[in-house]
Amino acid sequence: MERQYREMFDEVRSSSRLREEVTRMTKMEQRPARRRLPKKTLLAAAVLVVLAGTAVAAVGMPGTLRGWFAQEWQETTGTAMDAEQLALIDKLTRPVGVSDTQNGTTVTVDSVTVGNSTVWMLLKVSGEYAEDSALRYHFDSIDLTLDPDPDEVETPGGYGFEFPYGGVTEDGALTLLVRYTIDLAGQTSLLTQSRQATLLLDDLVCNDMTESGDEDVTLAEGHWTLTFSLEAGELGSVLTLEEISVPAQKLETRETKTISLRDVKITATDISYVQPAEDQEWTPSKCALVLEDGSTVNWSSGNSRFRDEAYTQWSSVWYWRMPVDLSKVAALRFGDVEIPLN
């Protein structure tokens, strides 16, 4: 990728349960949130963290999810995807082909890759657009609803969006990759049953990343509604660890110490774990999967919430940058601490 920008420019949403419980939660005595939350998050309700994703303006990028994951893997690990890794991508990816046209502009959900708590959606937009790596294309507003609701945990949670790339791809179409993540507290999965997904998009915009300021220019006005099915499937193996000790930091004071994480679950698309409520202000060091060849795949964003109604189990989930074949993973790394796997 020609240019990478570490920044948050996307949307954070609260779940229906989160909105319903905001009033009650604000009356409860709580410990301080362990991270500064994005402006659009409901601060009183739950900790929802979406860290800086990679916003990439792309020219000549692959026009398929398989091609994008293969290129991202090459740039992340320094090696080409092998047959097993490609097979995992193919297993999680489904064609969609649903379109909506507003004011002469057609937006199509080309295909989706569905993971444990992540959905990658490849969108194609009709029209002619500049092939300029400095232009960042995205939608001014985005939302996704799922029916039935996958969140079965009776505490407030949330979901968020990122645009890993947007630009004119090798097939000549304006293509946007949208990544949706939802905090399911490690208790369920998007793959357990089929769901109806409705993607809502408002106004296609872009901005020039070489210019000062960050003002969007509207390219196409409209409100696109795209409804499609997210089919049930199998994520594959899940690695579990009963308890591990990892380095952590209290962000307010920069103090460091070792904390315990329990009920650790590693899937091809995320990792989840639980901390005691009294440790919620301690942030574990950045985690990554260490592959057999020594390369790593890092997380790109994460959410936190209480897993139980008694508010004693502080749960976190971190999403890998791309799906990973766990049979090729040698260790889990937090900061400079490695925990062997397999």
C-alpha positions in Angstrom: 0.0 0.0 0.0 1.4 3.4 -1.0 0.4 5.4 2.0 -0.8 4.4 5.4 -2.5 6.8 7.9 -2.9 5.8 11.5 -6.0 7.6 12.5 -9.6 7.1 13.6 -12.0 8.5 11.1 -14.9 6.2 11.3 -18.0 5.6 13.3 -18.7 4.1 16.8 -22.2 3.0 17.6 -24.0 1.7 20.7 -26.1 -1.4 20.7 -29.8 -1.2 21.5 -29.2 -2.7 24.9 -26.5 -0.1 25.6 -29.0 2.7 24.8 -31.6 1.2 26.9 -29.3 1.0 29.9 -27.6 4.3 29.8 -29.9 5.9 32.3 -29.5 3.1 34.8 -25.8 2.9 34.3 -25.2 6.5 35.0 -26.7 6.1 38.5 -24.2 3.3 39.4 -20.9 3.9 41.1 -18.2 2.7 38.6 -14.5 2.7 38.4 -12.9 5.0 35.9 -12.9 3.8 32.3 -9.5 2.5 31.5 -9.2 4.3 28.1 -10.3 7.6 26.7 -13.3 6.9 24.6 -14.1 8.3 21.1 -16.4 11.3 21.1 -19.4 9.4 19.7 -19.4 6.8 22.4 -21.9 6.9 25.2 -19.4 7.5 28.0 -21.6 6.6 30.9 -22.6 3.2 29.6 -19.7 1.0 28.7 -16.1 1.1 27.6 -15.9 0.8 23.8 -12.5 1.2 22.3 -11.8 1.4 18.6 -8.2 2.2 18.1 -6.5 3.8 15.2 -7.1 1.7 12.1 -5.3 2.0 8.8 -7.0 4.3 6.4 -5.5 3.8 3.0 -6.2 5.6 -0.2 -5.7 2.9 -2.8 -4.8 2.9 -6.5 -4.7 -0.4 -8.4 -5.6 -2.4 -5.3 -7.1 -5.9 -5.7 -10.8 -5.8 -6.5 -11.7 -8.9 -4.4 -11.6 -9.7 -0.7 -9.3 -12.7 -1.4 -6.9 -10.4 -3.3 -7.0 -7.7 -0.6 -6.3 -10.2 2.3 -3.5 -11.8 0.2 -1.9 -8.4 -0.3 -2.4 -7.3 3.3 -0.9 -10.6 4.5 2.2 -10.1 2.3 2.7 -6.6 3.6 2.1 -7.6 7.2 4.2 -10.8 7.4 6.6 -10.4 4.5 5.5 -13.7 3.0 2.8 -14.9 0.6 -0.4 -16.6 1.9 -0.1 -20.3 1.7 -2.8 -22.7 0.6 -4.2 -23.2 4.2 -4.5 -19.5 4.8 -6.2 -18.9 1.5 -8.6 -21.8 2.2 -9.6 -20.1 5.5 -10.3 -16.8 3.7 -12.4 -18.7 1.1 -14.3 -20.5 3.8 -15.3 -17.3 5.5 -16.1 -15.3 2.3 -19.4 -15.3 0.5 -20.6 -13.4 -2.6 -23.5 -11.0 -2.1 -24.2 -8.9 -5.2 -26.9 -6.7 -3.6 -27.2 -3.2 -5.0 -29.1 0.1 -4.4 -29.2 3.1 -6.7 -29.8 6.6 -5.4 -29.6 9.8 -7.6 -27.9 7.8 -10.4 -25.2 6.3 -8.2 -25.3 2.5 -7.6 -23.6 1.0 -4.5 -23.2 -2.8 -4.5 -22.2 -5.1 -1.6 -19.9 -7.3 -3.7 -19.0 -9.8 -1.0 -18.5 -10.3 2.7 -16.0 -12.1 4.9 -17.6 -13.1 8.3 -15.6 -13.9 11.4 -16.4 -14.5 15.0 -17.3 -10.9 15.7 -16.1 -9.1 12.6 -17.5 -8.6 9.1 -15.5 -7.3 6.2 -17.7 -5.9 3.4 -16.4 -5.0 -0.1 -18.4 -2.2 -1.7 -18.4 -1.2 -5.3 -19.6 2.3 -6.4 -20.6 3.2 -9.9 -19.2 6.3 -11.7 -15.9 7.7 -12.6 -13.4 8.7 -9.9 -9.9 10.0 -9.8 -7.1 7.5 -9.4 -5.2 9.5 -6.8 -3.6 7.9 -3.7 -4.1 11.2 -1.8 -7.9 11.0 -2.0 -9.6 9.2 0.8 -13.0 7.9 -0.2 -15.6 6.9 2.4 -19.3 7.4 3.3 -20.3 10.3 5.5 -22.5 8.1 7.7 -22.7 4.3 8.0 -24.7 1.8 10.1 -25.4 -1.9 10.1 -28.3 -3.7 11.8 -28.5 -7.5 12.3 -31.6 -9.6 12.8 -31.7 -11.5 15.0 -29.4 -9.5 17.3 -26.2 -11.4 18.0 -25.6 -9.7 21.3 -26.9 -12.2 24.0 -25.1 -10.7 26.9 -27.2 -8.7 29.3 -24.8 -5.8 29.8 -24.2 -2.7 27.6 -22.1 -3.3 24.5 -21.2 -1.6 21.3 -20.0 -1.9 17.7 -17.8 0.1 15.3 -16.7 0.7 11.8 -13.4 1.2 10.0 -12.5 1.8 6.3 -9.2 -0.1 5.8 -9.0 1.2 2.2 -11.0 3.0 -0.4 -10.0 3.9 -4.0 -9.9 2.8 -7.6 -9.0 -0.9 -7.8 -7.3 -2.9 -10.5 -10.7 -3.6 -12.1 -11.3 0.1 -12.6 -14.1 0.4 -10.0 -14.3 2.7 -6.9 -14.1 0.1 -4.2 -14.4 0.6 -0.4 -13.6 -2.0 2.2 -15.7 -1.6 5.4 -14.9 -3.5 8.5 -17.6 -3.9 11.1 -16.7 -5.2 14.6 -19.1 -6.0 17.5 -18.3 -6.8 21.1 -20.0 -10.1 22.0 -18.1 -10.5 25.2 -16.6 -13.8 24.0 -19.9 -15.5 24.7 -21.4 -16.0 21.2 -20.4 -15.6 17.5 -21.8 -14.0 14.3 -21.4 -17.5 12.7 -23.8 -19.4 15.1 -26.8 -18.7 12.9 -27.9 -16.9 9.7 -28.9 -13.2 10.1 -30.4 -10.5 7.9 -28.0 -7.6 7.6 -29.1 -4.1 6.6 -26.3 -1.7 5.7 -27.3 2.0 5.7 -25.0 4.5 3.9 -25.3 8.3 3.5 -23.4 10.5 1.0 -20.2 9.3 -0.7 -17.4 11.8 0.2 -13.7 12.2 -0.1 -10.9 14.4 1.2 -7.4 15.2 0.1 -4.9 13.9 2.6 -2.2 16.2 1.3 -4.2 19.4 2.1 -4.3 21.0 5.5 -7.5 20.5 7.4 -9.8 17.5 7.0 -12.9 18.8 5.1 -14.9 16.3 3.1 -16.1 16.9 -0.4 -19.5 15.3 -1.3 -19.2 13.3 -4.5 -22.7 11.7 -4.5 -25.6 12.4 -2.4 -28.0 9.7 -1.3 -29.2 7.3 1.3 -28.4 3.7 0.3 -30.1 0.7 2.0 -28.6 -2.7 1.2 -30.2 -5.8 2.8 -28.5 -9.2 2.5 -28.0 -12.4 4.4 -25.0 -13.2 6.7 -25.0 -17.0 6.5 -24.1 -19.2 9.5 -20.8 -21.0 9.2 -17.9 -22.5 11.1 -14.9 -20.4 12.2 -12.7 -23.4 12.9 -10.5 -24.1 15.9 -10.5 -22.1 19.0 -7.5 -21.9 21.3 -8.2 -21.5 25.0 -6.1 -20.6 28.0 -7.4 -20.8 31.5 -5.2 -18.0 32.9 -2.1 -16.0 31.8 0.0 -13.3 33.3 0.8 -10.3 31.1 2.3 -6.8 31.4 -0.2 -3.9 31.8 -0.2 -0.2 32.3 -2.5 2.3 34.0 -2.8 5.0 31.4 -3.6 7.8 33.8 -0.4 7.4 35.8 1.8 5.3 33.4 2.4 2.8 36.3 3.1 -0.7 35.1 2.5 -4.1 36.7 1.7 -7.7 35.8 -2.0 -8.7 35.8 -3.9 -12.0 35.2 -6.2 -12.6 32.3 -8.7 -15.4 32.5 -10.9 -17.3 30.1 -8.7 -16.5 27.1 -10.2 -17.5 23.8 -8.3 -17.1 20.5 -10.2 -17.5 17.2 -9.1 -16.8 13.6 -10.5 -13.3 13.8 -10.2 -12.1 17.4 -9.0 -12.7 21.0 -11.2 -12.3 24.1 -10.4 -12.5 27.8 -11.7 -11.4 31.3 -10.1 -9.2 34.0 -11.4 -8.7 37.5 -13.5 -5.5 37.8 -10.9 -4.0 40.1 -8.3 -4.3 37.4 -10.3 -2.7 34.6 -8.2 0.5 34.6 -5.0 -1.6 33.8 -4.5 -1.9 30.1 -2.6 -5.0 28.9 0.2 -4.4 26.5 -0.5 -4.7 22.8 -1.1 -8.3 21.8 -0.2 -10.1 18.6 -0.1 -13.6 17.2 3.4 -14.9 16.5 3.5 -17.2 13.5 5.8 -20.2 13.1 8.1 -18.2 10.8 8.5 -15.5 13.5 6.3 -12.9 11.7 3.3 -11.4 13.6 -0.3 -10.4 13.1 -1.4 -7.6 15.4 -4.8 -6.5 16.6 -6.2 -3.4 15.0 -9.0 -2.4 17.4 -10.8 -3.6 20.4 -13.8 -3.2 22.8 -14.4 -3.7 26.5 -17.5 -4.2 28.6 -18.8 -6.2 31.6 -19.6 -9.8 30.8 -21.9 -10.3 33.8 -24.9 -8.4 35.2 -23.2 -8.2 38.6 -20.4 -6.1 36.9 -17.6 -8.2 38.3 -16.0 -9.6 35.0 -14.4 -7.0 32.8 -14.3 -8.5 29.3 -12.3 -7.4 26.4 -12.1 -8.4 22.7 -9.4 -7.5 20.2 -9.8 -8.0 16.5 -6.9 -9.3 14.3 -6.1 -7.3 11.2 -7.2 -10.2 9.1 -8.3 -13.8 9.6 -5.4 -16.1 10.7 -5.0 -19.9 10.3 -4.4 -20.9 13.9 -2.6 -24.0 12.9 0.3 -21.8 11.9 0.4 -19.8 15.2 3.3 -20.6 17.5 2.7 -18.1 20.4 0.6 -15.2 21.8 2.5 -12.1 22.6 1.6 -9.3 25.0 4.3 -6.6 24.8 7.6 -8.5 25.3 6.0 -11.6 26.9 5.3 -14.6 24.7 2.9 -17.4 25.7 3.5 -20.6 23.6 0.5 -22.1 21.8 -0.1 -25.4 20.0 
